[in-house]
Amino acid sequence: MMPDSTRELLGDIRKNVRKNIDTTSNSINHIVTFQDLDKLPVKLCLFSLFMQLEHEILRLLEYSGFVEKYLSLLSQKRYNKALELCRMKYGDKENLYSILQCTNFTDKKTIIRKSPNIFRQLPFRSKTELDSFFCLYIT
């Protein structure tokens, strides 16, 4: 089961992205320019949000107890990259959980996309919506 904090985080991100313009009152609440996005506080905030999201996804996958199954959903090339990084970081102390921790954000998205039981716990109505949230389109 997905922790409530993860579900709330994903829902809040989706809700805030969509409320830039209030079409019901024909008014603009705020404008965010590209210059605003390039400022350090915004960068730190976005970085923190993505780090928290990645942490929550990792926690969700680890607590499910199916880590080996989830790792098998990655391509052999991506699995080998995670394994190589894991061996560099942990040496002989590698295990399935440490390999999962060495996957990148895109790998975790791939696992979510290919895992119906995990996907159903997220607030996305379709895999296309999941892809657009992660800004990676799979063809």
PAFITI-881542 format. One record per atom (N, C-alpha, C, O): residue in one letter; x, y, z. Coordinates in steps of 0.05 Angstrom, whole numbers, plus 5000, padded with zeros to 4 digits. Atoms other than C-alpha are relative to their C-alpha. Example, Ala and Ser with C-alpha at 12.3 -4.5 7.8 and 13.67 -1.06 7.14 Angstrom:
<recs>
A501849765000
A524649105156
A501850245000
A503950245013
S498449764999
S527349795143
S498550225014
S499550445018
</recs>
This chain:
<recs>
M501749765000
M500050005000
M501850255000
M503850265014
M498449765002
M502650694982
M499650175025
M497350215034
P500349824976
P504151145042
P498450254992
P498650354970
D501749775006
D499151715047
D501750254993
D500850414976
S498449775006
S504852215045
S500850014970
S500950234959
T499350015028
T506851984975
T497650074983
T497850234964
R502549945015
R499652014950
R499450305002
R498750424982
E500549714996
E498852714979
E502050174985
E501350374972
L497949855014
L505552944950
L499450014970
L499550224958
L500650025029
L503652704880
L497650174993
L497550314973
G502449855005
G496753004885
G500550305002
G499450454985
D499449724997
D499353674910
D501650114976
D501050334966
I498449915024
I504453714853
I498250034976
I498350244962
R501849985023
R499153564801
R498150235003
R497650374983
K502049794995
K494154054832
K501350274996
K500250454983
N498749745002
N499154624837
N501050074972
N501050304964
V499249965027
V501654534766
V497750104983
V498050264965
R502449945017
R494554604739
R498650265009
R496850344994
K501549764990
K492355224779
K501450264993
K501050465008
N498649755007
N496655744744
N498150224992
N498550464999
I501949805009
I490756094712
I497249925009
I496349695006
D502850054991
D483756154742
D498150084978
D497650324974
T501849945023
T479056094683
T497250075009
T495750184993
T502849944991
T472756154725
T499550295005
T497350395001
S500449714994
S473956874745
S501450184980
S501550424983
N498649855021
N477757084682
N502250175011
N502650405002
S497849854988
S483657304724
S502449825002
S502349585003
I497550144997
I490857114729
I500950045029
I501250275038
N499249994972
N492956944800
N502950085004
N503650235021
H497249944999
H500356964788
H501349924974
H500349764959
I498550075024
I505456934733
I502849915009
I504150035025
V497350104995
V511756514736
V501550024974
V500849914954
T498449975024
T517056714686
T502449815001
T502949695022
F497650175001
F523156324664
F502250115018
F503749955029
Q498049894981
Q527456804704
Q499449925028
Q501349875044
D500750094973
D523556604767
D501049725004
D502049655026
L499250284998
L525055874753
L503049975002
L504049765011
D497150025000
D532456024747
D501250105026
D503650115030
K499049904975
K532956314817
K500649775020
K499249565019
L499150214982
L536455904871
L497849895018
L497649655021
P502050124982
P530555844920
P498149814984
P497349604995
V501850175016
V526155554864
V501449744993
V500249524994
K498550245007
K531555074842
K500349815024
K500049575022
L499850164975
L532554844914
L497449875007
L497349635015
C502650104994
C525154754923
C499349764981
C498449554990
L500650215020
L524354344859
L501849765005
L500949535004
F498250224994
F530453924876
F499149855024
F499149605025
S500950134976
S527753784945
S497549844995
S497249625005
L502450155007
L520953584917
L500649744986
L499549534992
F499350255015
F524053094869
F501649805017
F501249565013
M498650184981
M528652814922
M498149865018
M498349625023
Q502150124983
Q522652704967
Q498449804985
Q497749594995
L501650185017
L518652394911
L501649744995
L500549524997
E498450245005
E524351924893
E500349835025
E500249585024
H499850154974
H525151734967
H497549855006
H497549625014
E502650134994
E517751584974
E499649764981
E498549564989
I500250225019
I517851154910
I501749775009
I500949545009
L498250214991
L523850774936
L498949865024
L499049615026
R501150124976
R520550665003
R497649824993
R497349605004
L502350155009
L514150424969
L500949734988
L499849524994
L499050245013
L518149924927
L501349815020
L500949575019
E498650174980
E522349674985
E498049875019
E498449635025
Y501850114980
Y516549575033
Y498049804988
Y496749655002
S501850195013
S512549184981
S501049715003
S499349535002
G498950274998
G517248594989
G500549864974
G501349624973
F499650125027
F517748474914
F502350134985
F502150164961
V497849855012
V524448814901
V501149854976
V501749974955
E498950165022
E527048244857
E498250024976
E499250054953
K501949985022
K520748264815
K500250284986
K500250304962
Y499949735012
Y521249024806
Y502650044985
Y502650174964
L497449975014
L528648994787
L499949854973
L501249944954
S500150165025
S526948474734
S498450164978
S498650084955
L501549845020
L522448994700
L501850204985
L501050314964
L498149835014
L528549404681
L501349854977
L501449614977
S498550135022
S532249274616
S502649895012
S503549985033
Q497450124990
Q538548864624
Q502150215002
Q503850205020
K498049795000
K542749474607
K499650185025
K501650245038
R500549824976
R539449904662
R500649845026
R501749965045
Y499450164977
Y539849334712
Y503049985005
Y504050015027
N497150024998
N547249244697
N501350265009
N503250255024
K498949734991
K548549994706
K499550035030
K501350125044
A500649984971
A545149974774
A501849815016
A502849895037
L498350204987
L549049354793
L502950105001
L504250075021
E497349895001
E555549674771
E500450225021
E502450235036
L499949794980
L554150294813
L499949895028
L501349995046
C500350124973
C552049864872
C502749875009
C503549905032
R497450134994
R558649474869
R502150215007
R503850175024
M498149784995
M562550134867
M499450125028
M501350185043
K500849884974
K558650404928
K500349815023
K501349895044
Y500250184977
Y557749784971
Y501949774999
Y502149625019
G498150225002
G562949294946
G498649735003
G496749684988
D501150274996
D561448584970
D497449995015
D496249785018
K502349994983
K555648815012
K497450054984
K495450144995
E502449955017
E550748874953
E497849805006
E498349575012
N502450174998
N543748604959
N497950134983
N498350344971
L502149905018
L537148714923
L499250295008
L498750454990
Y500849734991
Y535449324965
Y502150214993
Y501450434985
S497949805008
S542149664953
S500150044970
S500750264961
I500249975029
I541449524878
I497750194994
I498050374977
L502349825004
L534549854880
L500750295007
L499950474993
Q499249734992
Q537550454916
Q501950124979
Q502150374978
C498149905020
C542650514859
C498650054973
C500050124954
T501449935025
T537350584805
T499550305000
T499550435020
N500549715002
N535951274779
N497050064999
N495449884999
F502849914999
F529451674777
F498449884977
F496149794981
T501350115023
T527751434707
T499549705003
T497449604995
D500450294995
D528750704728
D497649965018
D496049785013
K502250024982
K523850804784
K497350054986
K495349924991
K502449945016
K518851104736
K499349764983
K496949694980
T500450245017
T519750504690
T498749775017
T496949645007
I501050204982
I518450034748
I497050055007
I495449875006
I502849924994
I512050414767
I498249954976
I496049844979
R501650035025
R509650414695
R499449714994
R497349654983
K500350285007
K510649664688
K498849835022
K498449595019
S501150154977
S507749474756
S497150095005
S496650305017
P502949934997
P500049474755
P499250055029
P497750235035
N500849974972
N499549394831
N501150265012
N499850375029
I498949744991
I503950004843
I498650234986
I497850424998
F501349795017
F500950414786
F497250075010
F496450305011
R502849964990
R493850324814
R499950175025
R497950295031
Q500049854975
Q495950644880
Q500650304995
Q500450465014
L499249725005
L498151294846
L497650154988
L495750034977
P502349845009
P493551864827
P499950064970
P499050274962
F500049965029
F494451784752
F497849834987
F497449604995
R502250155013
R488651584707
R500949834977
R499649644969
S498950165023
S493051314651
S503050015001
S504250175015
K497150015002
K500151134634
K501050254985
K503250344990
T499349755014
T500251734588
T500250235019
T502150405018
E499949794979
E498752184647
E502449965017
E503750165025
L497650064985
L504251844686
L502550104985
L504250234996
D497749915017
D509151964628
D500250304999
D502450415001
S499949715002
S507252694622
S500850125027
S502250335028
F499249914973
F508052784698
F503149985002
F504350175012
F497150034999
F515152514693
F501450124977
F503950114975
C498849875024
C516252894628
C501749824983
C503649914971
L498550195016
L518752274594
L497849844984
L496249714995
Y502050135016
Y514652004536
Y501249754988
Y503349754975
I499250265010
I515351274520
I498449944975
I496049944975
T501550065025
T513651094448
T500049704996
T498949614976
</recs>
